[in-house]
Amino acid sequence: MQEYTFKKRPVITIALITAICLLGNEMLFIVLPIYWKFFGLDSLWQVGVLLSINRFVRIPINSIVGWCYHKISKRTGVLFAIVLASFSTYSYGVLKGFWLLLLVRILWGVAWSFLRLGGYLTVIASSDGKTRGQLIGLYNGLWGLGTLFGMLIGGLLSDLVGISSITTGFAILAVLTIPLAIKFIPNVPNAEHSVEKQTGSTLGSALHRKVLFNGLFVAFVVYGVFFTTISKVIEFHLDGTVLIWGMSIGAAAITGVVQSVKMGIDPFLAPAIGRWSDLKFGRVPLLTIAFLGGALFLAVIPFAVNYALLLAMILAFQIICTLLITMSDSLAADLAKGPLSIKTMTNYTLFADLGAAVGPLLSFIVLDFVGLPWLYGFTSLLLFIAFLFWLKEIRKQKVQSTSMQEIGL
C-alpha cells in the first residue's frame, strides 16, 4: 500500500498540472458556441473549426512529440506545454477574429500533445497490471477537474466578470504550475528508442488495431460530438432563460453546472471503475455495457419532455463517458508495456485526436443543415454498432477459451 501511494504521486502531480492548463480550453467549449460574436467570428461554422483545429493539428504533431519524448525528459516536455498553454489561454480573451484565434488554438494543440503523452507515460511507468486501470482512472479524473472548473467558471461568470478577465486569471494559474513541475516531475530522459526499433513490429497486431480504432471512436463521440454540443443541447430545449430562485439562468450557466456535477465525481468514480476492471469485471465487458447504455441515452436526449428529465439523461450519459474513456485508455495502456510504451501511446493519442478533431467539425455542419436530433440519432446508431462489435469479441474470446480448455483436457 505504501509503495502504491508513492507511485501515485507523479500521476497526481501531472494530472493537476494538466487540469490547470486545461481551464481556458474547457471554458471555450461553453462560451464560444453561445458568445461567438464576442470573439469576432462571422458564422457558426467558424466555431466548429476553432473547437476542432487544435485536435487536427495534434494528428501530425503527435509523432513529433513522441520523438521528442525519446530525447527529452517528461519535465522538459511538460514545462514547454505550460508555457504554450498559458500564452494561448491569455490570448483567447484579448485577440479578436477567426485567423488569430486559429493560430492560438494550434498552439494549444501542441501544448496538449505534450501534456497528454507525458501523462500517459507517467501512468504506465507508475503502474502494473493490477493497478493500471485504477491509475488511469485517477489520472483522467483529476485532470478532468480542469473541465469542471473551466466550464463552471466560464458558464457562470462569463456574463458577470467578462471573458477577458477569466482567461487572464486562468493563464496566471498555468504559469504558477511551473515550480510544481520542476519539483515533482522527473528530469530523466526516456531511453527506449533503440529497443523499440527491434520490437516495433508487434504494434501491427489485430488487438492493437482494434484498440486504436476504439480510441478514435470513443474520442469522436465523447470529446468530438457530446462535449462540444452539450450547451447547444440545453439551448435547444431552453426557451430563452430559466428562472431559479429569482435569478435568470441561461444555457451557458446551466451547462457549466451540469458539467461540474459530473466532473466533481470523476476523481472518485473513474478510479473505482478502473479498479473494477483491474480486479473483477475486465475491461471489454465494461466497455461493451457502456456502448449500449450510451446508445440508448443519446437517442432519447433530444426528445426529453421536461428539463428535469433532460438533465438526468445528460448526467447519466456523462457517467457513461467516464466509463468509455477509462476503459479505452486502460486497454491502450495494457498494450504499452516496457519498451513499446512511447510508440504505442503515441499511436493511440494520434487516433484519439483524429476522432476528437473530426467530431466538432461534423457536429456543427450537421447542426447547421439538419439539426440536433439527426446528429444525436446517428451517433447513437454508431454506439450501438460498437456495442455489437465488442459483444462479438467477448463471444469470440469465450469460444477460444473453451477450445483451449478442451485441448488441454
GIVEN-V587782 format. One record per pair of residues at least 24 apart in sequence whose C-alpha atoms are under 6 Angstrom apart, sorted by the first residue. I is the first residue (numbers start at 1). J is the second residue. Records with the same first field share a line. If there is no record, write none. Layout:
# GIVEN-V587782
I=J  J
This chain:
# GIVEN-V587782
7=126
11=123
15=139  142  143
16=143
18=143
19=143  145  146
20=146  174
21=85  174
22=146
23=146  150
24=89  167
26=147  150  151
27=150  151  154
29=228
39=96
40=96  97
41=97  98
48=360  361  364
49=361
50=102
52=357  360
54=105  106  109
55=353  357
56=357
58=109
59=350
62=350
66=346
70=190
72=189
73=187  188  189
74=118
75=185  186  187
77=114
78=115
81=111  114
84=111
85=111
86=171  174
89=167  171
90=167  168  171
93=163  164  167
130=278
133=274  275  278  330
134=271  274  275
137=270  271  274  326
138=267  271
141=266  267  270
142=267
145=263
148=260  263
151=256
152=256  257  260
155=252  253  256
156=253
192=339
196=339  340
212=348
215=328  352
216=351  352  355
217=355
219=352  355  356
220=355  356  359
223=356
224=356  359  360
225=359  360  363
231=255
283=327
287=324  327
288=387  390
290=320
291=383  387
292=384  387
295=380  383  384
298=376  380
299=377  380
302=373
